[in-house]
Amino acid sequence: MSDIVENLRQGKAGYQSYSAFVQVTPTHLEAANEIERLQAENARLREALKECADDLEAEITHRYGEMVPKYPRERLKRDKDMAPVLKARALLGETQ
């Protein structure tokens, strides 16, 4: 949880912004709750995407074996099948 969210939850006074004091309102607390919910949802979705990418990669590796196919058509098919795995890994910030 971010410091801003924690401060809002604890009801600490607002912050200085353009020399004007901002009061913590229920809207701020709702926004803090929404941020926390979205962060948790993001973590769950990232974990699910990683699991799907791992499972698909295992299936493709099992189907084609560890070695790169020797025929161009097989290589293209394998590369096409691996495209979603590579995209998922890129979105997750993973590199191989």
C-alpha atoms as an extended CHARMM CRD file, in Angstrom:
* protein
*
        96  EXT
         1         1  MET       CA              0.0000000000        0.0000000000        0.0000000000  PROA      1               0.0000000000
         2         2  SER       CA              1.3640000000        3.4130000000       -0.8590000000  PROA      2               0.0000000000
         3         3  ASP       CA              2.1560000000        6.0520000000        1.7480000000  PROA      3               0.0000000000
         4         4  ILE       CA             -0.5830000000        8.2890000000        0.3610000000  PROA      4               0.0000000000
         5         5  VAL       CA             -3.1910000000        5.5590000000        0.7730000000  PROA      5               0.0000000000
         6         6  GLU       CA             -1.9630000000        4.7850000000        4.2900000000  PROA      6               0.0000000000
         7         7  ASN       CA             -2.0630000000        8.4570000000        5.2870000000  PROA      7               0.0000000000
         8         8  LEU       CA             -5.6080000000        8.7880000000        3.9560000000  PROA      8               0.0000000000
         9         9  ARG       CA             -6.6990000000        5.6940000000        5.8680000000  PROA      9               0.0000000000
        10        10  GLN       CA             -5.2340000000        7.0190000000        9.1020000000  PROA      10              0.0000000000
        11        11  GLY       CA             -7.1240000000       10.2690000000        8.6070000000  PROA      11              0.0000000000
        12        12  LYS       CA             -3.9710000000       12.3340000000        8.6130000000  PROA      12              0.0000000000
        13        13  ALA       CA             -4.3580000000       15.8940000000        7.4810000000  PROA      13              0.0000000000
        14        14  GLY       CA             -4.1570000000       16.5750000000        3.7930000000  PROA      14              0.0000000000
        15        15  TYR       CA             -1.1290000000       17.9140000000        1.9860000000  PROA      15              0.0000000000
        16        16  GLN       CA              0.1510000000       21.2370000000        0.7640000000  PROA      16              0.0000000000
        17        17  SER       CA             -0.6780000000       21.8470000000       -2.8600000000  PROA      17              0.0000000000
        18        18  TYR       CA             -0.2900000000       25.2470000000       -4.5040000000  PROA      18              0.0000000000
        19        19  SER       CA             -0.2540000000       26.7800000000       -1.0210000000  PROA      19              0.0000000000
        20        20  ALA       CA             -3.7880000000       25.5230000000       -0.3380000000  PROA      20              0.0000000000
        21        21  PHE       CA             -4.6060000000       23.0140000000        2.3890000000  PROA      21              0.0000000000
        22        22  VAL       CA             -6.6180000000       20.0390000000        1.1510000000  PROA      22              0.0000000000
        23        23  GLN       CA             -8.9330000000       18.2070000000        3.5230000000  PROA      23              0.0000000000
        24        24  VAL       CA             -9.2250000000       14.4280000000        3.4040000000  PROA      24              0.0000000000
        25        25  THR       CA            -12.7790000000       13.6320000000        2.3310000000  PROA      25              0.0000000000
        26        26  PRO       CA            -14.7370000000       10.3890000000        1.8960000000  PROA      26              0.0000000000
        27        27  THR       CA            -14.0270000000       10.7170000000       -1.8250000000  PROA      27              0.0000000000
        28        28  HSD       CA            -10.3020000000       10.5250000000       -1.0680000000  PROA      28              0.0000000000
        29        29  LEU       CA            -10.8610000000        7.4040000000        1.0000000000  PROA      29              0.0000000000
        30        30  GLU       CA            -12.9400000000        5.8370000000       -1.7810000000  PROA      30              0.0000000000
        31        31  ALA       CA            -10.1510000000        6.6060000000       -4.2310000000  PROA      31              0.0000000000
        32        32  ALA       CA             -7.6080000000        5.0580000000       -1.8610000000  PROA      32              0.0000000000
        33        33  ASN       CA             -9.7560000000        1.9280000000       -1.5490000000  PROA      33              0.0000000000
        34        34  GLU       CA            -10.0920000000        1.7320000000       -5.3320000000  PROA      34              0.0000000000
        35        35  ILE       CA             -6.3190000000        2.0760000000       -5.7810000000  PROA      35              0.0000000000
        36        36  GLU       CA             -5.7290000000       -0.7310000000       -3.3250000000  PROA      36              0.0000000000
        37        37  ARG       CA             -8.3610000000       -2.9400000000       -5.0200000000  PROA      37              0.0000000000
        38        38  LEU       CA             -6.8490000000       -2.3140000000       -8.4570000000  PROA      38              0.0000000000
        39        39  GLN       CA             -3.3410000000       -3.0800000000       -7.2040000000  PROA      39              0.0000000000
        40        40  ALA       CA             -4.5320000000       -6.4070000000       -5.7740000000  PROA      40              0.0000000000
        41        41  GLU       CA             -6.4330000000       -7.2250000000       -8.9680000000  PROA      41              0.0000000000
        42        42  ASN       CA             -3.3820000000       -6.3430000000      -11.0520000000  PROA      42              0.0000000000
        43        43  ALA       CA             -1.2380000000       -8.7170000000       -8.9740000000  PROA      43              0.0000000000
        44        44  ARG       CA             -3.7760000000      -11.5520000000       -9.4020000000  PROA      44              0.0000000000
        45        45  LEU       CA             -4.0340000000      -10.9840000000      -13.1700000000  PROA      45              0.0000000000
        46        46  ARG       CA             -0.2430000000      -10.8580000000      -13.5520000000  PROA      46              0.0000000000
        47        47  GLU       CA              0.0690000000      -14.1540000000      -11.6890000000  PROA      47              0.0000000000
        48        48  ALA       CA             -2.6400000000      -15.7510000000      -13.8540000000  PROA      48              0.0000000000
        49        49  LEU       CA             -0.9710000000      -14.4830000000      -17.0450000000  PROA      49              0.0000000000
        50        50  LYS       CA              2.3790000000      -15.8730000000      -15.8880000000  PROA      50              0.0000000000
        51        51  GLU       CA              0.8000000000      -19.2510000000      -15.1420000000  PROA      51              0.0000000000
        52        52  CYS       CA             -0.8960000000      -19.3440000000      -18.5710000000  PROA      52              0.0000000000
        53        53  ALA       CA              2.3600000000      -18.4120000000      -20.3260000000  PROA      53              0.0000000000
        54        54  ASP       CA              4.2700000000      -21.0820000000      -18.3890000000  PROA      54              0.0000000000
        55        55  ASP       CA              1.6650000000      -23.7450000000      -19.1990000000  PROA      55              0.0000000000
        56        56  LEU       CA              1.5110000000      -22.8320000000      -22.8900000000  PROA      56              0.0000000000
        57        57  GLU       CA              5.2910000000      -22.8010000000      -23.1490000000  PROA      57              0.0000000000
        58        58  ALA       CA              5.4650000000      -26.2440000000      -21.5210000000  PROA      58              0.0000000000
        59        59  GLU       CA              2.8590000000      -27.5670000000      -23.9880000000  PROA      59              0.0000000000
        60        60  ILE       CA              4.7260000000      -26.1440000000      -26.9910000000  PROA      60              0.0000000000
        61        61  THR       CA              8.0580000000      -27.4480000000      -25.7190000000  PROA      61              0.0000000000
        62        62  HSD       CA              6.5140000000      -30.8750000000      -25.2080000000  PROA      62              0.0000000000
        63        63  ARG       CA              4.9990000000      -30.8280000000      -28.6970000000  PROA      63              0.0000000000
        64        64  TYR       CA              8.1170000000      -29.6590000000      -30.5500000000  PROA      64              0.0000000000
        65        65  GLY       CA             10.8400000000      -30.7710000000      -28.1590000000  PROA      65              0.0000000000
        66        66  GLU       CA             13.6950000000      -28.6660000000      -26.8610000000  PROA      66              0.0000000000
        67        67  MET       CA             15.4590000000      -28.4780000000      -30.2170000000  PROA      67              0.0000000000
        68        68  VAL       CA             14.5610000000      -25.9640000000      -32.8960000000  PROA      68              0.0000000000
        69        69  PRO       CA             12.6540000000      -27.7640000000      -35.6820000000  PROA      69              0.0000000000
        70        70  LYS       CA             14.8750000000      -28.4630000000      -38.6840000000  PROA      70              0.0000000000
        71        71  TYR       CA             12.2490000000      -27.8080000000      -41.3540000000  PROA      71              0.0000000000
        72        72  PRO       CA             11.3070000000      -24.1650000000      -42.0540000000  PROA      72              0.0000000000
        73        73  ARG       CA              7.5740000000      -24.8890000000      -41.9900000000  PROA      73              0.0000000000
        74        74  GLU       CA              7.8360000000      -26.5230000000      -38.5500000000  PROA      74              0.0000000000
        75        75  ARG       CA              9.9530000000      -23.6330000000      -37.2950000000  PROA      75              0.0000000000
        76        76  LEU       CA              7.3570000000      -21.1110000000      -38.4920000000  PROA      76              0.0000000000
        77        77  LYS       CA              4.5660000000      -23.0890000000      -36.8290000000  PROA      77              0.0000000000
        78        78  ARG       CA              6.5180000000      -23.2680000000      -33.5600000000  PROA      78              0.0000000000
        79        79  ASP       CA              7.3150000000      -19.5430000000      -33.7000000000  PROA      79              0.0000000000
        80        80  LYS       CA              3.6330000000      -18.7620000000      -34.3390000000  PROA      80              0.0000000000
        81        81  ASP       CA              2.6030000000      -20.9710000000      -31.4220000000  PROA      81              0.0000000000
        82        82  MET       CA              5.1650000000      -19.2630000000      -29.1460000000  PROA      82              0.0000000000
        83        83  ALA       CA              4.0600000000      -15.7250000000      -30.0650000000  PROA      83              0.0000000000
        84        84  PRO       CA              1.4650000000      -15.4690000000      -27.2430000000  PROA      84              0.0000000000
        85        85  VAL       CA              4.0420000000      -16.7200000000      -24.7290000000  PROA      85              0.0000000000
        86        86  LEU       CA              6.5680000000      -14.1110000000      -25.8360000000  PROA      86              0.0000000000
        87        87  LYS       CA              3.9160000000      -11.3790000000      -25.7430000000  PROA      87              0.0000000000
        88        88  ALA       CA              2.8500000000      -12.3810000000      -22.2210000000  PROA      88              0.0000000000
        89        89  ARG       CA              6.4670000000      -12.4320000000      -21.0480000000  PROA      89              0.0000000000
        90        90  ALA       CA              7.0350000000       -8.9690000000      -22.5530000000  PROA      90              0.0000000000
        91        91  LEU       CA              3.9280000000       -7.6010000000      -20.8180000000  PROA      91              0.0000000000
        92        92  LEU       CA              5.1080000000       -9.0880000000      -17.5300000000  PROA      92              0.0000000000
        93        93  GLY       CA              8.5540000000       -7.5660000000      -18.0200000000  PROA      93              0.0000000000
        94        94  GLU       CA             10.2250000000      -10.9600000000      -18.1650000000  PROA      94              0.0000000000
        95        95  THR       CA             13.0560000000      -11.6760000000      -20.5430000000  PROA      95              0.0000000000
        96        96  GLN       CA             14.5180000000      -14.9470000000      -21.6560000000  PROA      96              0.0000000000
